């Protein structure tokens, strides 16, 4: 197949970008001809190194944004002639549907964030991938027909973006509780800080490490100081690959209030962390509904503190949870995610092409691009 992944950008720190990049690279390895069409970003060089062709747009803003994106995308697909376009964000999906009126291709949209008020607009796809069953149910409740919906759970293990970790663990003070998340209210950071203050009454030497950045960091720092545990709560900032911190953690905790299918759960499982996480959205499924980690009610700092205290006091239980986290690791692999996604793509192909693809996938000759592998179109840089 000739596949296009269509994004607004390829910047670090965005889960939908990470998923699209992992998919694109794995699909090249599977023998497909893969393009990423997007605004500028940090991961273009990685894509090119792994055989993905990159076409960059300039920035599009203002009331004409959708029309400008559609015009630029039409210019790209007229040249590429894709079999399938996978749009990962709302504006990309809408502009791709506009272009499909003139250039035939199967359109697959992926709902990464169901809490986005505009997410139901992803219905424009011929098929709509949701990253968890919970997101699928939410999208159906918001009007997307079940006949269009397909669930493909995220995966992170074994992809080129996150090769097997052989690095040195970061030195932490123990017992060390780690979370990795954006610093905003949806991630429940305030409940985690309050719970940690309770944990320190039993384990005064415990430390909490928060990996990530965000708009509410100053508020959370103030809350940490007011909790009386400020010297034991460490704001480590954003890290592109947090596995060096996870490698030193005694516990990994994710206190999210909403979370469609957090990639960090899979990274913590890969590192064998004992995991405590909120039972919301896609998290229970990511933890095998309690078989791969401990689930607690969201927005409940008392319940969170009880489980953190229980696990810190029971080394054998932590070892059991560590082993459980690593079980069935193939279920959270990039390869599994990619194969299931390709199966959805095939549903959108014309019958003759679908039959040929299923029997003997072939790679079309690659079109020439500039020496750096990145074609640029539209306004902005380049």
LOSE-163298 format. One line per 5 residues: number of its first residue (from 1); their letters; for each residue x, y, z of C-alpha. Coordinates in steps of 0.1 Angstrom, whole numbers, plus 5000, padded with zeros to 4 digits. Layout:
N
NUM> a> X Y Z; ... .
//
This chain:
382
1> xxxxx> 5000 5000 5000; 5010 5036 4996; 5001 5052 5029; 5000 5088 5041; 5000 5098 5077 .
6> xxxxx> 4986 5133 5079; 4993 5154 5110; 4994 5190 5121; 5031 5187 5132; 5057 5162 5143 .
11> xxxxx> 5068 5179 5176; 5080 5160 5206; 5058 5156 5237; 5026 5147 5218; 5012 5112 5221 .
16> xxxxx> 4994 5113 5188; 5026 5122 5171; 5045 5094 5188; 5019 5069 5176; 5019 5081 5140 .
21> xxxxx> 5057 5081 5139; 5059 5045 5153; 5033 5034 5128; 5049 5050 5098; 5083 5035 5105 .
26> xxxxx> 5069 5000 5112; 5048 5001 5081; 5079 5008 5060; 5096 4978 5076; 5065 4958 5066 .
31> xxxxx> 5071 4967 5030; 5048 4996 5024; 5054 5030 5008; 5048 5055 5036; 5047 5093 5037 .
36> xxxxx> 5042 5117 5066; 5026 5150 5056; 5027 5175 5084; 5038 5209 5096; 5073 5212 5109 .
41> xxxxx> 5085 5192 5139; 5112 5174 5158; 5109 5139 5145; 5113 5144 5107; 5149 5133 5107 .
46> xxxxx> 5140 5100 5125; 5113 5094 5100; 5137 5099 5070; 5164 5077 5085; 5138 5049 5087 .
51> xxxxx> 5126 5052 5051; 5096 5074 5055; 5091 5102 5030; 5083 5135 5047; 5065 5164 5031 .
56> xxxxx> 5064 5195 5052; 5038 5223 5052; 5041 5258 5064; 5021 5269 5094; 4984 5275 5088 .
61> xxxxx> 4964 5298 5111; 4934 5321 5111; 4899 5317 5096; 4912 5303 5063; 4933 5275 5080 .
66> xxxxx> 4911 5246 5068; 4911 5258 5032; 4948 5264 5032; 4955 5230 5046; 4932 5214 5020 .
71> xxxxx> 4949 5232 4992; 4984 5221 5004; 4972 5186 5010; 4957 5184 4975; 4990 5194 4961 .
76> xxxxx> 5007 5166 4980; 4983 5138 4973; 4981 5147 4936; 5017 5138 4935; 5017 5108 4959 .
81> xxxxx> 4984 5092 4948; 4980 5073 4981; 4958 5043 4986; 4951 5052 5022; 4953 5084 5043 .
86> xxxxx> 4955 5082 5081; 4945 5115 5096; 4955 5119 5132; 4939 5153 5141; 4906 5170 5134 .
91> xxxxx> 4918 5197 5110; 4939 5170 5091; 4908 5148 5089; 4885 5176 5076; 4909 5188 5050 .
96> xxxxx> 4917 5152 5039; 4879 5146 5034; 4877 5178 5013; 4906 5166 4991; 4891 5131 4987 .
101> xxxxx> 4863 5146 4967; 4888 5151 4938; 4915 5125 4946; 4903 5090 4955; 4918 5073 4986 .
106> xxxxx> 4906 5055 5017; 4904 5078 5046; 4911 5065 5081; 4909 5089 5111; 4923 5081 5145 .
111> xxxxx> 4908 5095 5177; 4936 5099 5201; 4919 5123 5225; 4882 5117 5231; 4879 5146 5256 .
116> xxxxx> 4885 5170 5227; 4852 5187 5221; 4857 5184 5183; 4866 5147 5183; 4833 5136 5170 .
121> xxxxx> 4842 5154 5137; 4866 5125 5131; 4835 5107 5118; 4844 5119 5083; 4867 5089 5080 .
126> xxxxx> 4857 5058 5061; 4869 5040 5092; 4875 5056 5126; 4902 5041 5148; 4899 5046 5185 .
131> xxxxx> 4929 5040 5208; 4909 5021 5235; 4875 5005 5238; 4865 5033 5262; 4872 5059 5236 .
136> xxxxx> 4852 5039 5211; 4822 5038 5234; 4825 5076 5239; 4826 5082 5202; 4796 5060 5196 .
141> xxxxx> 4777 5079 5223; 4786 5111 5204; 4771 5099 5172; 4798 5079 5152; 4782 5047 5139 .
146> xxxxx> 4796 5014 5153; 4801 5002 5117; 4828 5028 5113; 4846 5023 5146; 4876 5001 5151 .
151> xxxxx> 4897 4999 5183; 4935 4996 5179; 4952 5000 5213; 4984 5020 5214; 5018 5002 5217 .
156> xxxxx> 5053 5015 5223; 5075 4985 5227; 5099 4975 5199; 5096 5005 5177; 5125 5026 5163 .
161> xxxxx> 5114 5056 5183; 5120 5037 5216; 5146 5010 5209; 5154 4985 5237; 5166 5005 5267 .
166> xxxxx> 5203 4999 5276; 5209 5032 5292; 5220 5040 5328; 5192 5045 5353; 5190 5080 5368 .
171> xxxxx> 5201 5081 5405; 5170 5087 5427; 5165 5088 5464; 5145 5058 5477; 5118 5048 5482 .
176> xxxxx> 5112 5066 5449; 5077 5072 5435; 5076 5083 5399; 5050 5098 5376; 5053 5109 5340 .
181> xxxxx> 5027 5133 5327; 5019 5167 5315; 5015 5192 5344; 4979 5201 5340; 4948 5193 5360 .
186> xxxxx> 4936 5165 5338; 4965 5143 5350; 4954 5145 5386; 4988 5158 5398; 4971 5177 5427 .
191> xxxxx> 4956 5145 5440; 4990 5127 5437; 5007 5155 5457; 4981 5153 5484; 4984 5115 5485 .
196> xxxxx> 5021 5116 5488; 5020 5140 5518; 4999 5112 5535; 5023 5085 5525; 5052 5104 5541 .
201> xxxxx> 5036 5101 5575; 5044 5064 5572; 5075 5066 5551; 5091 5100 5558; 5121 5092 5536 .
206> xxxxx> 5100 5087 5505; 5105 5109 5474; 5081 5118 5446; 5095 5125 5411; 5074 5143 5385 .
211> xxxxx> 5086 5140 5350; 5070 5164 5326; 5062 5200 5320; 5030 5220 5315; 5011 5252 5321 .
216> xxxxx> 5002 5245 5357; 5037 5236 5370; 5039 5267 5392; 5006 5259 5408; 5017 5223 5415 .
221> xxxxx> 5050 5235 5429; 5032 5258 5453; 5009 5229 5463; 5039 5207 5469; 5055 5233 5492 .
226> xxxxx> 5022 5239 5511; 5019 5201 5517; 5049 5201 5539; 5067 5177 5516; 5082 5202 5492 .
231> xxxxx> 5118 5190 5498; 5107 5155 5489; 5089 5164 5457; 5111 5168 5426; 5099 5185 5394 .
236> xxxxx> 5123 5170 5368; 5109 5187 5337; 5102 5172 5303; 5123 5142 5291; 5118 5128 5256 .
241> xxxxx> 5126 5093 5269; 5117 5088 5306; 5128 5052 5308; 5160 5062 5326; 5139 5075 5355 .
246> xxxxx> 5114 5046 5354; 5144 5022 5356; 5151 5036 5391; 5115 5038 5404; 5101 5018 5432 .
251> xxxxx> 5066 5026 5422; 5051 5042 5391; 5018 5061 5397; 4995 5078 5372; 4966 5097 5389 .
256> xxxxx> 4948 5109 5357; 4913 5121 5357; 4909 5115 5319; 4934 5095 5298; 4923 5077 5265 .
261> xxxxx> 4953 5054 5263; 4985 5068 5279; 5017 5056 5263; 5036 5060 5296; 5017 5031 5310 .
266> xxxxx> 5033 5008 5284; 5067 5023 5290; 5063 5016 5327; 5052 4981 5319; 5083 4976 5297 .
271> xxxxx> 5105 4987 5325; 5088 4964 5349; 5075 4990 5373; 5049 4982 5399; 5021 5004 5387 .
276> xxxxx> 4992 5022 5404; 4969 5041 5382; 4934 5056 5380; 4906 5034 5367; 4895 5059 5339 .
281> xxxxx> 4891 5057 5301; 4917 5034 5285; 4939 5028 5316; 4921 4997 5330; 4925 4979 5296 .
286> xxxxx> 4962 4990 5294; 4967 4973 5328; 4948 4942 5319; 4918 4953 5341; 4939 4949 5372 .
291> xxxxx> 4961 4920 5362; 4991 4942 5352; 4988 4968 5380; 4967 4983 5407; 4937 5004 5398 .
296> xxxxx> 4922 5031 5421; 4893 5055 5417; 4901 5088 5401; 4901 5120 5421; 4906 5101 5454 .
301> xxxxx> 4938 5110 5471; 4930 5088 5502; 4926 5056 5480; 4958 5065 5462; 4977 5070 5494 .
306> xxxxx> 4965 5037 5508; 4977 5018 5478; 5010 5036 5477; 5016 5029 5514; 5006 4993 5510 .
311> xxxxx> 5030 4987 5481; 5059 5005 5497; 5055 4982 5527; 5053 4949 5507; 5084 4941 5487 .
316> xxxxx> 5071 4908 5476; 5039 4924 5462; 5060 4949 5443; 5080 4921 5428; 5048 4903 5418 .
321> xxxxx> 5034 4934 5402; 5068 4940 5384; 5066 4905 5368; 5029 4910 5359; 5037 4943 5342 .
326> xxxxx> 5061 4926 5318; 5038 4897 5310; 5024 4895 5274; 5046 4923 5264; 5037 4916 5227 .
331> xxxxx> 5003 4930 5234; 5018 4965 5239; 5042 4963 5209; 5044 4987 5180; 5043 4957 5156 .
336> xxxxx> 5009 4945 5170; 4996 4981 5168; 5008 4984 5132; 4994 4951 5120; 4960 4959 5134 .
341> xxxxx> 4961 4993 5119; 4970 4979 5084; 4940 4956 5087; 4918 4986 5092; 4934 5003 5062 .
346> xxxxx> 4926 4973 5040; 4889 4977 5048; 4889 5010 5029; 4906 4997 4997; 4886 4989 4965 .
351> xxxxx> 4879 4951 4964; 4904 4943 4937; 4932 4962 4954; 4923 4948 4988; 4925 4912 4975 .
356> xxxxx> 4959 4919 4959; 4972 4936 4991; 4961 4907 5013; 4976 4881 4990; 5010 4897 4981 .
361> xxxxx> 5017 4932 4994; 5041 4950 4971; 5061 4982 4973; 5057 5008 4946; 5088 5026 4933 .
366> xxxxx> 5097 5055 4955; 5094 5090 4941; 5125 5111 4943; 5127 5137 4971; 5154 5162 4980 .
371> xxxxx> 5187 5150 4994; 5175 5153 5030; 5144 5132 5023; 5121 5161 5032; 5099 5179 5006 .
376> xxxxx> 5086 5213 5016; 5055 5230 5003; 5034 5260 5013; 5044 5289 5035; 5066 5291 5065 .
381> xx> 5103 5279 5067; 5117 5262 5037 .
//
